[in-house]
Amino acid sequence: MKPLEACYYLCNKAFYCGPEPKGAEPPKTPCWCLKTSHAVGPDGREASFKACIPDRPCYRPEVEL
């Protein structure tokens, strides 16, 4: 399985809090961008695990090699 290439600027509520209680509705925008502090990145596209990929101009690898 290919490892997740997380963007350095991607944040998620799960990074800071535990899981939602059983039966609780998940948040509408669970991810946000550290560069914009919103659910969209500086390029105007969604901030999410699937959307924040190396093809985006604002992407920065989590670990610089």
mmCIF file as gemmi writes it, N, C-alpha and C atoms, coordinates in Angstrom:
data_model
loop_
_atom_site.group_PDB
_atom_site.id
_atom_site.type_symbol
_atom_site.label_atom_id
_atom_site.label_alt_id
_atom_site.label_comp_id
_atom_site.label_asym_id
_atom_site.label_entity_id
_atom_site.label_seq_id
_atom_site.pdbx_PDB_ins_code
_atom_site.Cartn_x
_atom_site.Cartn_y
_atom_site.Cartn_z
_atom_site.occupancy
_atom_site.B_iso_or_equiv
_atom_site.pdbx_formal_charge
_atom_site.auth_seq_id
_atom_site.auth_asym_id
_atom_site.pdbx_PDB_model_num
ATOM 1 N N . MET Axp A 1 ? 0.835 -1.176 0 1 0 ? 1 A 1
ATOM 2 C CA . MET Axp A 1 ? 0 0 0 1 0 ? 1 A 1
ATOM 3 C C . MET Axp A 1 ? 0.885 1.246 0 1 0 ? 1 A 1
ATOM 4 N N . LYS Axp A 2 ? 0.561 2.211 -0.83 1 0 ? 2 A 1
ATOM 5 C CA . LYS Axp A 2 ? 1.317 3.449 -0.921 1 0 ? 2 A 1
ATOM 6 C C . LYS Axp A 2 ? 1.027 4.33 0.3 1 0 ? 2 A 1
ATOM 7 N N . PRO Axp A 3 ? 2.057 4.898 0.944 1 0 ? 3 A 1
ATOM 8 C CA . PRO Axp A 3 ? 1.807 5.741 2.116 1 0 ? 3 A 1
ATOM 9 C C . PRO Axp A 3 ? 1.121 7.051 1.718 1 0 ? 3 A 1
ATOM 10 N N . LEU Axp A 4 ? 0.34 7.591 2.636 1 0 ? 4 A 1
ATOM 11 C CA . LEU Axp A 4 ? -0.35 8.851 2.415 1 0 ? 4 A 1
ATOM 12 C C . LEU Axp A 4 ? 0.66 9.981 2.309 1 0 ? 4 A 1
ATOM 13 N N . GLU Axp A 5 ? 0.558 10.789 1.268 1 0 ? 5 A 1
ATOM 14 C CA . GLU Axp A 5 ? 1.453 11.923 1.081 1 0 ? 5 A 1
ATOM 15 C C . GLU Axp A 5 ? 0.764 13.17 1.628 1 0 ? 5 A 1
ATOM 16 N N . ALA Axp A 6 ? 0.747 13.295 2.943 1 0 ? 6 A 1
ATOM 17 C CA . ALA Axp A 6 ? 0.03 14.398 3.573 1 0 ? 6 A 1
ATOM 18 C C . ALA Axp A 6 ? 0.723 15.727 3.326 1 0 ? 6 A 1
ATOM 19 N N . CYS Axp A 7 ? -0.073 16.752 3.106 1 0 ? 7 A 1
ATOM 20 C CA . CYS Axp A 7 ? 0.46 18.099 2.954 1 0 ? 7 A 1
ATOM 21 C C . CYS Axp A 7 ? 0.781 18.658 4.338 1 0 ? 7 A 1
ATOM 22 N N . TYR Axp A 8 ? 1.879 19.331 4.449 1 0 ? 8 A 1
ATOM 23 C CA . TYR Axp A 8 ? 2.318 19.926 5.709 1 0 ? 8 A 1
ATOM 24 C C . TYR Axp A 8 ? 1.275 20.905 6.255 1 0 ? 8 A 1
ATOM 25 N N . TYR Axp A 9 ? 0.56 21.601 5.393 1 0 ? 9 A 1
ATOM 26 C CA . TYR Axp A 9 ? -0.384 22.637 5.812 1 0 ? 9 A 1
ATOM 27 C C . TYR Axp A 9 ? -1.779 22.111 6.122 1 0 ? 9 A 1
ATOM 28 N N . LEU Axp A 10 ? -2.047 20.831 5.899 1 0 ? 10 A 1
ATOM 29 C CA . LEU Axp A 10 ? -3.369 20.259 6.134 1 0 ? 10 A 1
ATOM 30 C C . LEU Axp A 10 ? -3.568 19.958 7.61 1 0 ? 10 A 1
ATOM 31 N N . CYS Axp A 11 ? -4.667 20.432 8.161 1 0 ? 11 A 1
ATOM 32 C CA . CYS Axp A 11 ? -5.028 20.158 9.554 1 0 ? 11 A 1
ATOM 33 C C . CYS Axp A 11 ? -6.372 19.454 9.593 1 0 ? 11 A 1
ATOM 34 N N . ASN Axp A 12 ? -6.592 18.729 10.669 1 0 ? 12 A 1
ATOM 35 C CA . ASN Axp A 12 ? -7.833 17.998 10.854 1 0 ? 12 A 1
ATOM 36 C C . ASN Axp A 12 ? -8.158 17.998 12.332 1 0 ? 12 A 1
ATOM 37 N N . LYS Axp A 13 ? -9.436 18.076 12.655 1 0 ? 13 A 1
ATOM 38 C CA . LYS Axp A 13 ? -9.875 18.073 14.048 1 0 ? 13 A 1
ATOM 39 C C . LYS Axp A 13 ? -9.357 16.839 14.786 1 0 ? 13 A 1
ATOM 40 N N . ALA Axp A 14 ? -9.246 15.715 14.098 1 0 ? 14 A 1
ATOM 41 C CA . ALA Axp A 14 ? -8.793 14.467 14.721 1 0 ? 14 A 1
ATOM 42 C C . ALA Axp A 14 ? -7.345 14.56 15.199 1 0 ? 14 A 1
ATOM 43 N N . PHE Axp A 15 ? -6.561 15.49 14.644 1 0 ? 15 A 1
ATOM 44 C CA . PHE Axp A 15 ? -5.188 15.663 15.093 1 0 ? 15 A 1
ATOM 45 C C . PHE Axp A 15 ? -5.145 16.186 16.52 1 0 ? 15 A 1
ATOM 46 N N . TYR Axp A 16 ? -6.211 16.902 16.933 1 0 ? 16 A 1
ATOM 47 C CA . TYR Axp A 16 ? -6.219 17.586 18.226 1 0 ? 16 A 1
ATOM 48 C C . TYR Axp A 16 ? -7.22 17.026 19.218 1 0 ? 16 A 1
ATOM 49 N N . CYS Axp A 17 ? -8.257 16.346 18.732 1 0 ? 17 A 1
ATOM 50 C CA . CYS Axp A 17 ? -9.331 15.839 19.591 1 0 ? 17 A 1
ATOM 51 C C . CYS Axp A 17 ? -9.51 14.348 19.353 1 0 ? 17 A 1
ATOM 52 N N . GLY Axp A 18 ? -10.212 13.729 20.253 1 0 ? 18 A 1
ATOM 53 C CA . GLY Axp A 18 ? -10.536 12.32 20.087 1 0 ? 18 A 1
ATOM 54 C C . GLY Axp A 18 ? -11.681 12.152 19.11 1 0 ? 18 A 1
ATOM 55 N N . PRO Axp A 19 ? -12.106 10.915 18.888 1 0 ? 19 A 1
ATOM 56 C CA . PRO Axp A 19 ? -13.211 10.668 17.963 1 0 ? 19 A 1
ATOM 57 C C . PRO Axp A 19 ? -14.516 11.254 18.489 1 0 ? 19 A 1
ATOM 58 N N . GLU Axp A 20 ? -15.446 11.502 17.587 1 0 ? 20 A 1
ATOM 59 C CA . GLU Axp A 20 ? -16.771 12.002 17.953 1 0 ? 20 A 1
ATOM 60 C C . GLU Axp A 20 ? -17.507 10.925 18.744 1 0 ? 20 A 1
ATOM 61 N N . PRO Axp A 21 ? -18.368 11.308 19.688 1 0 ? 21 A 1
ATOM 62 C CA . PRO Axp A 21 ? -19.16 10.316 20.429 1 0 ? 21 A 1
ATOM 63 C C . PRO Axp A 21 ? -20.056 9.535 19.476 1 0 ? 21 A 1
ATOM 64 N N . LYS Axp A 22 ? -20.425 8.328 19.886 1 0 ? 22 A 1
ATOM 65 C CA . LYS Axp A 22 ? -21.3 7.497 19.05 1 0 ? 22 A 1
ATOM 66 C C . LYS Axp A 22 ? -22.591 8.243 18.756 1 0 ? 22 A 1
ATOM 67 N N . GLY Axp A 23 ? -22.994 8.204 17.492 1 0 ? 23 A 1
ATOM 68 C CA . GLY Axp A 23 ? -24.23 8.848 17.074 1 0 ? 23 A 1
ATOM 69 C C . GLY Axp A 23 ? -24.078 10.321 16.753 1 0 ? 23 A 1
ATOM 70 N N . ALA Axp A 24 ? -22.933 10.907 17.069 1 0 ? 24 A 1
ATOM 71 C CA . ALA Axp A 24 ? -22.727 12.326 16.769 1 0 ? 24 A 1
ATOM 72 C C . ALA Axp A 24 ? -22.462 12.509 15.287 1 0 ? 24 A 1
ATOM 73 N N . GLU Axp A 25 ? -22.975 13.594 14.739 1 0 ? 25 A 1
ATOM 74 C CA . GLU Axp A 25 ? -22.759 13.881 13.329 1 0 ? 25 A 1
ATOM 75 C C . GLU Axp A 25 ? -21.345 14.43 13.145 1 0 ? 25 A 1
ATOM 76 N N . PRO Axp A 26 ? -20.601 13.931 12.15 1 0 ? 26 A 1
ATOM 77 C CA . PRO Axp A 26 ? -19.246 14.435 11.922 1 0 ? 26 A 1
ATOM 78 C C . PRO Axp A 26 ? -19.287 15.895 11.489 1 0 ? 26 A 1
ATOM 79 N N . PRO Axp A 27 ? -18.23 16.653 11.768 1 0 ? 27 A 1
ATOM 80 C CA . PRO Axp A 27 ? -18.222 18.058 11.361 1 0 ? 27 A 1
ATOM 81 C C . PRO Axp A 27 ? -18.306 18.216 9.85 1 0 ? 27 A 1
ATOM 82 N N . LYS Axp A 28 ? -18.905 19.309 9.401 1 0 ? 28 A 1
ATOM 83 C CA . LYS Axp A 28 ? -19.08 19.549 7.962 1 0 ? 28 A 1
ATOM 84 C C . LYS Axp A 28 ? -17.747 19.767 7.261 1 0 ? 28 A 1
ATOM 85 N N . THR Axp A 29 ? -16.828 20.47 7.892 1 0 ? 29 A 1
ATOM 86 C CA . THR Axp A 29 ? -15.505 20.716 7.307 1 0 ? 29 A 1
ATOM 87 C C . THR Axp A 29 ? -14.447 20.236 8.294 1 0 ? 29 A 1
ATOM 88 N N . PRO Axp A 30 ? -14.171 18.928 8.297 1 0 ? 30 A 1
ATOM 89 C CA . PRO Axp A 30 ? -13.221 18.396 9.268 1 0 ? 30 A 1
ATOM 90 C C . PRO Axp A 30 ? -11.778 18.818 9.005 1 0 ? 30 A 1
ATOM 91 N N . CYS Axp A 31 ? -11.459 19.289 7.806 1 0 ? 31 A 1
ATOM 92 C CA . CYS Axp A 31 ? -10.088 19.686 7.477 1 0 ? 31 A 1
ATOM 93 C C . CYS Axp A 31 ? -10.022 21.168 7.159 1 0 ? 31 A 1
ATOM 94 N N . TRP Axp A 32 ? -8.86 21.748 7.416 1 0 ? 32 A 1
ATOM 95 C CA . TRP Axp A 32 ? -8.617 23.127 7.025 1 0 ? 32 A 1
ATOM 96 C C . TRP Axp A 32 ? -7.155 23.293 6.688 1 0 ? 32 A 1
ATOM 97 N N . CYS Axp A 33 ? -6.842 24.378 6.014 1 0 ? 33 A 1
ATOM 98 C CA . CYS Axp A 33 ? -5.484 24.665 5.57 1 0 ? 33 A 1
ATOM 99 C C . CYS Axp A 33 ? -4.841 25.656 6.533 1 0 ? 33 A 1
ATOM 100 N N . LEU Axp A 34 ? -3.631 25.386 6.959 1 0 ? 34 A 1
ATOM 101 C CA . LEU Axp A 34 ? -2.917 26.302 7.848 1 0 ? 34 A 1
ATOM 102 C C . LEU Axp A 34 ? -2.581 27.621 7.162 1 0 ? 34 A 1
ATOM 103 N N . LYS Axp A 35 ? -2.448 27.604 5.844 1 0 ? 35 A 1
ATOM 104 C CA . LYS Axp A 35 ? -2.116 28.842 5.126 1 0 ? 35 A 1
ATOM 105 C C . LYS Axp A 35 ? -3.297 29.807 5.086 1 0 ? 35 A 1
ATOM 106 N N . THR Axp A 36 ? -4.52 29.277 5.017 1 0 ? 36 A 1
ATOM 107 C CA . THR Axp A 36 ? -5.701 30.13 4.894 1 0 ? 36 A 1
ATOM 108 C C . THR Axp A 36 ? -6.582 30.124 6.14 1 0 ? 36 A 1
ATOM 109 N N . SER Axp A 37 ? -6.429 29.128 7.005 1 0 ? 37 A 1
ATOM 110 C CA . SER Axp A 37 ? -7.288 28.924 8.182 1 0 ? 37 A 1
ATOM 111 C C . SER Axp A 37 ? -8.745 28.692 7.79 1 0 ? 37 A 1
ATOM 112 N N . HIS Axp A 38 ? -8.953 28.14 6.603 1 0 ? 38 A 1
ATOM 113 C CA . HIS Axp A 38 ? -10.299 27.828 6.111 1 0 ? 38 A 1
ATOM 114 C C . HIS Axp A 38 ? -10.31 26.439 5.48 1 0 ? 38 A 1
ATOM 115 N N . ALA Axp A 39 ? -11.495 26.02 5.061 1 0 ? 39 A 1
ATOM 116 C CA . ALA Axp A 39 ? -11.662 24.701 4.446 1 0 ? 39 A 1
ATOM 117 C C . ALA Axp A 39 ? -11.217 24.675 2.992 1 0 ? 39 A 1
ATOM 118 N N . VAL Axp A 40 ? -10.645 25.772 2.517 1 0 ? 40 A 1
ATOM 119 C CA . VAL Axp A 40 ? -10.087 25.826 1.167 1 0 ? 40 A 1
ATOM 120 C C . VAL Axp A 40 ? -8.643 26.3 1.247 1 0 ? 40 A 1
ATOM 121 N N . GLY Axp A 41 ? -7.839 25.854 0.308 1 0 ? 41 A 1
ATOM 122 C CA . GLY Axp A 41 ? -6.441 26.251 0.265 1 0 ? 41 A 1
ATOM 123 C C . GLY Axp A 41 ? -6.257 27.576 -0.455 1 0 ? 41 A 1
ATOM 124 N N . PRO Axp A 42 ? -5.016 28.063 -0.55 1 0 ? 42 A 1
ATOM 125 C CA . PRO Axp A 42 ? -4.75 29.328 -1.219 1 0 ? 42 A 1
ATOM 126 C C . PRO Axp A 42 ? -5.079 29.315 -2.708 1 0 ? 42 A 1
ATOM 127 N N . ASP Axp A 43 ? -5.203 28.127 -3.28 1 0 ? 43 A 1
ATOM 128 C CA . ASP Axp A 43 ? -5.566 28.026 -4.7 1 0 ? 43 A 1
ATOM 129 C C . ASP Axp A 43 ? -7.077 27.962 -4.904 1 0 ? 43 A 1
ATOM 130 N N . GLY Axp A 44 ? -7.86 28.099 -3.817 1 0 ? 44 A 1
ATOM 131 C CA . GLY Axp A 44 ? -9.319 28.116 -3.918 1 0 ? 44 A 1
ATOM 132 C C . GLY Axp A 44 ? -9.98 26.754 -3.965 1 0 ? 44 A 1
ATOM 133 N N . ARG Axp A 45 ? -9.196 25.704 -3.827 1 0 ? 45 A 1
ATOM 134 C CA . ARG Axp A 45 ? -9.743 24.345 -3.854 1 0 ? 45 A 1
ATOM 135 C C . ARG Axp A 45 ? -9.867 23.797 -2.439 1 0 ? 45 A 1
ATOM 136 N N . GLU Axp A 46 ? -10.706 22.781 -2.301 1 0 ? 46 A 1
ATOM 137 C CA . GLU Axp A 46 ? -10.994 22.138 -1.023 1 0 ? 46 A 1
ATOM 138 C C . GLU Axp A 46 ? -9.731 21.666 -0.302 1 0 ? 46 A 1
ATOM 139 N N . ALA Axp A 47 ? -9.736 21.77 1.009 1 0 ? 47 A 1
ATOM 140 C CA . ALA Axp A 47 ? -8.669 21.209 1.839 1 0 ? 47 A 1
ATOM 141 C C . ALA Axp A 47 ? -9.172 19.889 2.423 1 0 ? 47 A 1
ATOM 142 N N . SER Axp A 48 ? -8.564 18.786 2.007 1 0 ? 48 A 1
ATOM 143 C CA . SER Axp A 48 ? -8.933 17.463 2.514 1 0 ? 48 A 1
ATOM 144 C C . SER Axp A 48 ? -7.785 16.501 2.25 1 0 ? 48 A 1
ATOM 145 N N . PHE Axp A 49 ? -7.866 15.324 2.849 1 0 ? 49 A 1
ATOM 146 C CA . PHE Axp A 49 ? -6.818 14.323 2.644 1 0 ? 49 A 1
ATOM 147 C C . PHE Axp A 49 ? -6.713 13.919 1.175 1 0 ? 49 A 1
ATOM 148 N N . LYS Axp A 50 ? -7.859 13.818 0.509 1 0 ? 50 A 1
ATOM 149 C CA . LYS Axp A 50 ? -7.853 13.399 -0.897 1 0 ? 50 A 1
ATOM 150 C C . LYS Axp A 50 ? -7.483 14.535 -1.839 1 0 ? 50 A 1
ATOM 151 N N . ALA Axp A 51 ? -7.783 15.772 -1.454 1 0 ? 51 A 1
ATOM 152 C CA . ALA Axp A 51 ? -7.571 16.906 -2.359 1 0 ? 51 A 1
ATOM 153 C C . ALA Axp A 51 ? -6.188 17.55 -2.217 1 0 ? 51 A 1
ATOM 154 N N . CYS Axp A 52 ? -5.583 17.48 -1.051 1 0 ? 52 A 1
ATOM 155 C CA . CYS Axp A 52 ? -4.283 18.131 -0.818 1 0 ? 52 A 1
ATOM 156 C C . CYS Axp A 52 ? -3.152 17.195 -1.254 1 0 ? 52 A 1
ATOM 157 N N . ILE Axp A 53 ? -2.903 17.22 -2.55 1 0 ? 53 A 1
ATOM 158 C CA . ILE Axp A 53 ? -1.961 16.287 -3.171 1 0 ? 53 A 1
ATOM 159 C C . ILE Axp A 53 ? -0.785 17.041 -3.793 1 0 ? 53 A 1
ATOM 160 N N . PRO Axp A 54 ? 0.29 16.344 -4.124 1 0 ? 54 A 1
ATOM 161 C CA . PRO Axp A 54 ? 1.479 16.996 -4.681 1 0 ? 54 A 1
ATOM 162 C C . PRO Axp A 54 ? 1.244 17.797 -5.962 1 0 ? 54 A 1
ATOM 163 N N . ASP Axp A 55 ? 0.154 17.566 -6.677 1 0 ? 55 A 1
ATOM 164 C CA . ASP Axp A 55 ? -0.119 18.303 -7.917 1 0 ? 55 A 1
ATOM 165 C C . ASP Axp A 55 ? -0.52 19.758 -7.672 1 0 ? 55 A 1
ATOM 166 N N . ARG Axp A 56 ? -0.886 20.102 -6.444 1 0 ? 56 A 1
ATOM 167 C CA . ARG Axp A 56 ? -1.339 21.46 -6.146 1 0 ? 56 A 1
ATOM 168 C C . ARG Axp A 56 ? -0.15 22.399 -5.929 1 0 ? 56 A 1
ATOM 169 N N . PRO Axp A 57 ? -0.273 23.654 -6.356 1 0 ? 57 A 1
ATOM 170 C CA . PRO Axp A 57 ? 0.851 24.591 -6.214 1 0 ? 57 A 1
ATOM 171 C C . PRO Axp A 57 ? 1.18 24.938 -4.767 1 0 ? 57 A 1
ATOM 172 N N . CYS Axp A 58 ? 0.227 24.802 -3.861 1 0 ? 58 A 1
ATOM 173 C CA . CYS Axp A 58 ? 0.442 25.156 -2.457 1 0 ? 58 A 1
ATOM 174 C C . CYS Axp A 58 ? 0.939 23.972 -1.621 1 0 ? 58 A 1
ATOM 175 N N . TYR Axp A 59 ? 1.006 22.791 -2.219 1 0 ? 59 A 1
ATOM 176 C CA . TYR Axp A 59 ? 1.401 21.579 -1.498 1 0 ? 59 A 1
ATOM 177 C C . TYR Axp A 59 ? 2.85 21.647 -1.022 1 0 ? 59 A 1
ATOM 178 N N . ARG Axp A 60 ? 3.052 21.201 0.202 1 0 ? 60 A 1
ATOM 179 C CA . ARG Axp A 60 ? 4.395 21.038 0.746 1 0 ? 60 A 1
ATOM 180 C C . ARG Axp A 60 ? 4.447 19.664 1.407 1 0 ? 60 A 1
ATOM 181 N N . PRO Axp A 61 ? 5.427 18.83 1.107 1 0 ? 61 A 1
ATOM 182 C CA . PRO Axp A 61 ? 5.497 17.514 1.731 1 0 ? 61 A 1
ATOM 183 C C . PRO Axp A 61 ? 5.606 17.629 3.248 1 0 ? 61 A 1
ATOM 184 N N . GLU Axp A 62 ? 4.974 16.678 3.925 1 0 ? 62 A 1
ATOM 185 C CA . GLU Axp A 62 ? 5.038 16.69 5.39 1 0 ? 62 A 1
ATOM 186 C C . GLU Axp A 62 ? 6.473 16.521 5.861 1 0 ? 62 A 1
ATOM 187 N N . VAL Axp A 63 ? 7.204 15.679 5.172 1 0 ? 63 A 1
ATOM 188 C CA . VAL Axp A 63 ? 8.617 15.431 5.494 1 0 ? 63 A 1
ATOM 189 C C . VAL Axp A 63 ? 9.446 15.776 4.266 1 0 ? 63 A 1
ATOM 190 N N . GLU Axp A 64 ? 10.326 16.725 4.394 1 0 ? 64 A 1
ATOM 191 C CA . GLU Axp A 64 ? 11.192 17.097 3.27 1 0 ? 64 A 1
ATOM 192 C C . GLU Axp A 64 ? 12.3 16.051 3.152 1 0 ? 64 A 1
ATOM 193 N N . LEU Axp A 65 ? 12.469 15.493 1.982 1 0 ? 65 A 1
ATOM 194 C CA . LEU Axp A 65 ? 13.532 14.496 1.772 1 0 ? 65 A 1
ATOM 195 C C . LEU Axp A 65 ? 14.741 15.121 1.14 1 0 ? 65 A 1
